[in-house]
Amino acid sequence: MKRNTPKRRWFSYWHTLEKDTMVCRNPGNSQFITIEDELVTALIKSGCIPENHGEEMKKMSFQRCARTDKGVSAAGQVVSLKLWLIEDIVEKINEHLPQQIRVLGLKRVTQGFNSKNNCDARTYSYTLPTVAFAPKDYNVQKSSDFRLEPETLHRVNRLFALYKGTHNFHNFTSQKSPQDPSARRYITEMSCGEPFLCSDAEFAEITVRGQSFMLHQIRKMIGLVVAVIKGYARENVLERSWGQEKVDVPKAPGLGLVLERVHFDRYNKRFGGDGLHECLEWQQEEEAIKAFKEAHIYPSIVETECQEGSMVSWMATLPIHDFEATAAETQENKDQKQEHEDRGNESD
C-alpha cells in the first residue's frame, strides 16, 4: 500500500557543534559530516521521510531557521519540513542521533510556514572568560586569577546598551557598503550577566536579541566593546562604526557563541489561538534545554577555552587594529592582521 505524501510539520532540534563540524548539508561530500547530514539520516532510518528526500531536501520543503558558524553551538534551533507522523516520533528520531544532537519536539504548523521567513527574532548568548575585560596591561599568564569588578561590569553593560535600536552595521560583517539597506539591523536586547566561577576561572554570559544578524556581526559587536573596555579604543568608536566611514572592528572568537532561541511572536499571535495550531514557544522544554546545555555545551566551551586559550590568543591581536583610521588599510596591514587572527582564532 502506497503511503501518503508527507505532510508539513514543524519540529525543533537542539545540539552542540563539536570542533570542525558544520550545520548545512554537503550532499556527496563524505569528508565532512554535518549536523543536517546526521538529522536527515535519522529521519530516513526512523521512517519519517522517504530515502530519496535525503538527497533532494526541497522535496520535503526543508528549511532551517538560522545558520550557525563552524564551531558555534545551538540550544534552540528550529527547522520546518514535511514528514510522516509515526508513533513515538521524537524518541525514534533521537535513537538514530549522536548524544550531542537531540530533537526536542514537534508541532503542526500552517501550510505555508517557513521557519526562516516566519522567525521574528533570534537570541544568542556568548560565554567568555572575564579576563577579556581586564586592562590591556594585565598579565594574562594569571588570567584564572582575574575577577571582574562591579564597576567594570556596569560600564560593559552601558556600552552594550548603545547597540539597542536600529543601526547601520556595515562595519560588523564583510562585503557590505554603508549604502546597503540590508546592513541596517534592529537590536532589542544586549547585556552581560553576573560572573561565575568554572574550573577555577571566572566566566560571564552575554545575551543579545535582534531581528536578525549578519555573518560575524555578534562577534564583532562583542569584539569592539572588549577593545574599548581594555583601553585600545575610545567609546566614540561605537557611534563612528554606524556611520559612513570604514572602521576597523575586531572579531571575537567563535567559541562561546550559542544560538539560544528563535522567536515566532507574529505567527503565535495570528495562529497560536486558532484552535488548530499551537504557539511555537519553549516553556515546556526549558528544563530539558537547561540540562542539555549544562551537560554538553557549557563544559565544552569552558574546557576548550581553558585548554586552547582562544580568547587570550585573540586579545593579543588587538594592538594590531587601528581604531582611529578612517581610510582603507594597506594590504600589508591586512595581511599582518589576518595572520595573527588565523593563529589566535581557529574556531572560525
N, C-alpha and C positions, 0 to 999 in steps of 0.2 A: 504494500500500500504506500502510495507516494505521500510524503509529509508535506504539510502546507509550507508556503514561503515564510521565512522568519518574520515575525512582527517586530515593530520598533519598540525598543525598551531602553531604559536609562539605567546604567549602573556605574558605580564608582569603584575605583581601586586605589589603594594606598600602598606605598612601598618606600624602601630606601634604595638609592642607587649605589651600588658598590663602585669602587675605583675602576675607571676605564669602561664603564657601561653607559649606554645611551638609551633615550626613550624611544625615538621613532624607528620604525621598521626599516630593515635593509634587505628586501627580498633578493634571494640569490647570493647574498654575501655571507658566507659561512665564517668569515674571520671574526665578526662581531655579533654577539647575541645580545639583542636589546630587550628592554622591558616589554615592548609591544610584541616582539617575537615570542617571548615567554607567555604573554597573555593570550595571543591568538592560538598558540599551540594548545594551551589549556582549554580554550573554548572548543577546539576541534575534538580533543580527547574526551571531554566531558559530554559531547553530543549537543552542544548549543548552536553550532554553525556547521554547514557543510564543509568538507575539506577544501573544495575549490575556492571558497570565500577567503581562505587564508592567504592565497596568492593575489587575489583581486579584492582588496578590502572595500572598494567602492560598492561592491555587490551587497554588503551588509551596512552601508551608509556609516561606516566607522568614522568618528571624529573625536579627537582628544580636545579637552577644554583648554589646556595650557601646555606649552613646551617647557622643558627644563634643560638647562645646560648640562653637559657632561660633568659628573661629579656633584651635581645638585640633587638633593633628596626631595621627596614629596610625601606629605602626610594626608593630603586631601585632594587627590586628583580625580577627575571625572571624565568618562568617555560616554558617548552615545552610539548606539548601533542597533541593528535588527538581529534578534536571535530567537531560537526556540526555547520556550519555557519548559524546563524539566523539573522533576521533583528534587528538592534539596539542592537547588541550583548553585547557590553560593558555596556550600560545602563541597560540592563535586568539582567546581572550578578550582577551588583552593587546593584540592587533593593533587592537582597537577602543576602547582606553582611552587617555586622555592620559598623558603620561610620568609625571606626579605621582601617578597611581593605578596600582598594579600588583597583579595576582593572584599570590600566592606559591605556592600549591599546592592540592591537592585530596585528600581522603581519604574512604573509605567509613566510615559510622557506623551505629549501631543504628537500628532503625525509629523508635523514639520519641525520638531525640536532638533536643535543643533547645539551641542554642548559648548562650542566655542562662541557662536554668534549670540546665544541666549544668556551668556555669562555677563553679569553687571560689573563685577569687581573681583579682584584676586587679593588674597592676603598672604604675605610671605613673612618668614622670620629669618633672622641671621644671628647665629651664635658665634661669639668671638671671645678670645681672651681679653680681659680688661686692660692688659698691658698695652693694647693698641691705643689707649687714651693716655698713656704715660707721656711725660715731656720728652722731647726729642733727644735730650742728653741722658735719659735714663739708661742704666746698664742692663741691656736685655739678657745678659747672662743670668740675671736674677729675676727673670720675668715671672716665675712662680711666686715670688715674694710680693709682687705688686698688688696693692689694694686700691680700688677706685674710691676717691673721696666724694662725699655727697655734693660738694660744690661743683666738682667736675662733671658729675652725672647731670646736675641741673643745667649746666652750660651745654652739654651734649644734647639734651632734650630741647633746649631753647633753639639750637641750630637745626635739629631735625624738624621742629615745628615750622620752620621757614619754608620747608618743602610743600606744606599743605596748600591746596588750591591748584589752579591751572598755571603751568609754566611751560616755557619752551625748552625741552630737554635735549636739544640737538647736540650739545656737548657731552651727553651722557650715553651715547651709543656711537656707532660707526656709520659713516657714509650718509649722514643726514645734514642737509643745509639748514640755516636758520629760517629760510623761507618755506621749508617743507611743512605743511599743516599737520602731518602725521607725527611730528616731533612734539606737539603740544599734548601733554598728559595731565590728568587730574588725580591728585593725591588727596586722600581723605584723612589718613592717619599715619603718623610715624613717630615712634618713641622707643627709648631704651629702658628696659626693666631693671629692677634691683639686681646687683651682682650676686652670684652664688659660687660656692666652692665645689670643685670636682677634680679628683686626682691631685689634690694639694695646690691646684691653681685656681685663680678666680676667673669666672666667665660671666657674660651678660648676654641677654637676648634682645635683639632689636626687632620690632614689629612694624611692618608697613603695609598699608592697604591702599589700592588705587584701582581705577577702572581697568587699566591695562598697562603693561610695561614693555619697553623695547629691550632688545638684546643688550645685556650688561648694565642696564640702567640702574638697578638697585645697587649693584656692586660699586658703581661709580658714585652714586649718591652717598653711600657709606664711606667710600674712599676719600671723598672730598672733605667730609666732616672730620674724619680722622686726621687729615692733613692740617686742618685748621686747629683742632684741639692740641695737636703735637707742636704747633708753632711754625709749621712750614708755610702756611698761607694765612692771609688776613680774612676776617669774617666776610668782608665785602665781595670775596671771590664767588660766593653763592649767587648773589644777585647778578654779578657780571656774567656768570655762566649761563643765565637765562636770556642774555641779550644777544646782539647780533655778532659779536666778536667770537673768535675761536679761543677757548680756554682749555688749558692742559688739565684734564681731570683724571686722577689716578683710579685704577680699577682694583678694588679689594679682591682677595682670593675667593674662589668659588666655594671652597669648603665652608660649611656653616649655613649656607643658604637653603631654606626649606620652603616649598610650596605648602602652606598650611591649610588654606581653604579657597574654594571658589564659590561665588555668591550668585544667586538667581532671584533677586528681590522682585524684579518686574514680572518674571514668569510666575513666581509664587503668588503675587498679588492678583494676577489675572486668572490663573488656573488652579491655584492651591486649594481653593474652597469651592470648586465647581461640582464636587461630589464624584468625579471620575478620576481625578489625579491628586497625588499627594504633593505637599510642599517639598522642595528639594533643599532640605536642611540637614544639620549634623547632630542634633541634640541626642538622638538615640545611640549614636556611635561615639560620643565623647570619651567614655571610659575606655573603649577598645582602642581608639586613636591614641589616647594618652599612654596606655600600656605599650602599644607598638613603638611609639617614639622613645619611651624610656628603655625599651629592650633593644631596639635596633638603631635608631637614628642618633640620639644624643651620645651614646657610648662610642659610636663610630666617629662622630665629629671630634669629640674630646680626645679619643685615643690617637686619631690621625694627627691632630694638631700637636699633641704632646710629643709624638714620635717624629714628625716631619717639620714642625715649626713653620708652617706656610705663612702665618701672619707675621712672625718675626722676620722671615726672609723678605716678605713683601715690603715691610716697613723700611728695610734697608734701601729700597729703590726710591723712596720719597724725595730725598735730596736731589735726585736727577731731574725731577719735574720743575718746570719754570711756571709758577702760578701767576706771575705778573706779565708774562708775554702776551702780546696781542697779535703778533704776526705769526705766520706758519713757521713751524720748526724747520731747521735744516735737516736734510736726510741723515746726516751724521748723528745728530742728536736723537732722531727717531730710532736709528739702528741700535744706538747705545742703550736706550731705554728698553727696547724690545728684548735685547739680550739679557738684561737684568730681570725683566719680568718673566721671561721664559725659565730662568733659573729659580726664581723665587715663587712662581705661581704655576705649578704643574697641574693643578686641579682644573684648569680651564680647558 
